């Protein structure tokens, strides 16, 4: 610590007259994420951590102000007249929040400590008086299980504050003179001289913490971990954003290899439509997208982790593979409502019913993932065994109706079959076994039947055997080689999507009845990047870059993407950050950079 802070008395008027208040949430683009692979926290522009689940992604939230619950942890200037900003340190999820006040500049460096302990959150915050003296308010109110458990028995012990919230233990280091408040939690005020810094370390875990770690050592270890985690991306189309995408995927991926789809639950895709879901689970498809994207750039560690997680799930469940799991490989909990007000326009819920569906395309994506690993020489024996099981599952089940990519009603979806065609062909090329020829022949058979049922007389691909509408998702397997890139069906399908599903440079998934684009849902950012990949596959590099750059612009100041983008209002929609969008940005940037 440099420039020793002065702690304002906890009963001074400026502290006493400012009770805990659950303010309205910010728009999603204004939030930043810090994550360590086991859980993630969202930070708003005024230094409040309004979302954190502990100890794991799918645990109950200890800070849930984002969705209308109690609990938060705030570090902010005492001077409310300020302008906020911030940035990530390159290639990391180490965030530096920054405020310009009437009298100076204050920053707060923030991270979840890594390497992470699966049973304990360690949240680091380093406050700095950049210019002028800094007067900073600190508030902590930990409320376990979405507010069911208050912060009980706060007491000062050996220079730290300890408390409980339900079964969880809480320790705060660096706030010696904080005082408990009658309405819950702790509060203090710090005064730092110009150039001074001060460290706060918050720990929340299932077991009582041991000896307090040195903040400097925690920061050093965290910096080293992130420095070794993100590869150099200078050869990509957008190096800094690509490194950021890799950092996000790293932050969402547990040591088990499971990557959550997003860090949050119940953030609405569209206000008051009931489309509010819990994405704090590992979708097999999203995991494959991330691994394939990483493989497009190199055999980086996230590829191995994706292969390991997907392999284990396939070897355990075979043809009964679920679409999604908890990051430790468990089944998804049933969907249930929470007694909270919710993010504006949403209803709060946990759990997800998608875990009970059959989705054929996940087997095709898994085969593509295993082939990508084999191409880099990193597919181990268990991965190769899982690839055989996945291919057998496709052979057994490809003719059956299923829920498909968008988790809708069971139908004969074109996208699912084309994904399997790509996966089987990739695997037959990369994994030379006695079954390789069978896989190639099965791919041909699936394509022939799908062509007879799902190719429109005009030459473009239908959404499904019984639905002639355009479908942006079809562009991904077509770009990846379901048909030769010179096949007219690729160009015709892409033209259909451009004409009927694109608007202002962004792409929607499909048409919702007769509703105008944008009324039913936002533009789907995954589809914008797949449009870029499809144009690239056709050799239209300038057009590919245009789609890539337009979609890349649909993020907030922190550089995070959600699933959807409201074009008219220029707002992010859905859970934050959406892993598969960052994965497709990475893949696009790698492939366009190589071109």
Secondary structure as GFF3:
##gff-version 3
##sequence-region A 1 595
A	DSSP	beta_strand	6	8	.	.	.	ID=ss1
A	DSSP	alpha_helix	13	16	.	.	.	ID=ss2
A	DSSP	three_ten_helix	28	30	.	.	.	ID=ss3
A	DSSP	beta_strand	32	35	.	.	.	ID=ss4
A	DSSP	beta_strand	40	43	.	.	.	ID=ss5
A	DSSP	beta_strand	48	53	.	.	.	ID=ss6
A	DSSP	beta_strand	61	63	.	.	.	ID=ss7
A	DSSP	three_ten_helix	65	67	.	.	.	ID=ss8
A	DSSP	beta_strand	72	77	.	.	.	ID=ss9
A	DSSP	beta_strand	82	88	.	.	.	ID=ss10
A	DSSP	beta_strand	95	101	.	.	.	ID=ss11
A	DSSP	beta_strand	105	112	.	.	.	ID=ss12
A	DSSP	beta_strand	120	131	.	.	.	ID=ss13
A	DSSP	beta_strand	134	141	.	.	.	ID=ss14
A	DSSP	alpha_helix	144	147	.	.	.	ID=ss15
A	DSSP	beta_strand	152	157	.	.	.	ID=ss16
A	DSSP	beta_strand	160	165	.	.	.	ID=ss17
A	DSSP	beta_strand	168	173	.	.	.	ID=ss18
A	DSSP	beta_strand	179	180	.	.	.	ID=ss19
A	DSSP	beta_strand	186	192	.	.	.	ID=ss20
A	DSSP	beta_strand	197	205	.	.	.	ID=ss21
A	DSSP	alpha_helix	215	229	.	.	.	ID=ss22
A	DSSP	alpha_helix	239	252	.	.	.	ID=ss23
A	DSSP	beta_strand	282	283	.	.	.	ID=ss24
A	DSSP	alpha_helix	284	297	.	.	.	ID=ss25
A	DSSP	alpha_helix	301	317	.	.	.	ID=ss26
A	DSSP	three_ten_helix	318	320	.	.	.	ID=ss27
A	DSSP	beta_strand	324	325	.	.	.	ID=ss28
A	DSSP	beta_strand	336	337	.	.	.	ID=ss29
A	DSSP	beta_strand	349	350	.	.	.	ID=ss30
A	DSSP	three_ten_helix	353	356	.	.	.	ID=ss31
A	DSSP	alpha_helix	361	375	.	.	.	ID=ss32
A	DSSP	alpha_helix	381	397	.	.	.	ID=ss33
A	DSSP	alpha_helix	414	430	.	.	.	ID=ss34
A	DSSP	alpha_helix	436	454	.	.	.	ID=ss35
A	DSSP	alpha_helix	474	479	.	.	.	ID=ss36
A	DSSP	alpha_helix	488	501	.	.	.	ID=ss37
A	DSSP	beta_strand	502	503	.	.	.	ID=ss38
A	DSSP	beta_strand	506	507	.	.	.	ID=ss39
A	DSSP	beta_strand	523	524	.	.	.	ID=ss40
A	DSSP	alpha_helix	525	537	.	.	.	ID=ss41
A	DSSP	alpha_helix	541	552	.	.	.	ID=ss42
A	DSSP	beta_strand	564	566	.	.	.	ID=ss43
A	DSSP	beta_strand	571	573	.	.	.	ID=ss44
A	DSSP	alpha_helix	579	594	.	.	.	ID=ss45
###
